[in-house]
Amino acid sequence: MSPRWTPDPDVRRGRSVVSNLHAHLVFTTKYRRGALTAPILSRCEEIMRAVCADFGAELREFNGETDHVHLLVHYPPAVPISKLVNSLKGVSARYLRQEFRIHLARYLWGGHLWSPSYFAGSCGGAPLAVVKEYIENQKRPAG
């Protein structure tokens, strides 16, 4: 580690990679039913933090409303987002359906909690315009 700058805790260092990957994830409940309550969201956050830790990722932010949740996840490059999402949705659905069975049965049926679709957006780092300008201004060798 060079003494010229202070280390950034967001930058992950591996044997052959340096990365800083964040994803904004949004999951909606099946049929957009308003099934989520404050206790369910609190338990959902606990479950999702544990799942992220199992993947070597970190759940930085979590919040939601009655029909969807937002997550900000800091993850290593070896983790495919689709696999992380499948585990987050699958594990949380299993535990929440077990623990809040009576409440969720009023809103959802067929054993489904989450819609099969989701939103995933990369975020963090420099804005795209800055990165584009940086790449354009590289000193390309002549010839």
ABEGO torsion letter per residue (X at the ends): XBAABBBBAABBBBAABBBBBBBBBBBBBBGGBBABBAAAAAAAAAAAAAAAAAAGBBBABBBBBAABBBBBBBBBAABBAAAAAAAAAAAAAAAAAAAAAAAAAAABBGGBABBABBBBBBBEEBBAAAAAAAAAABBBBBX
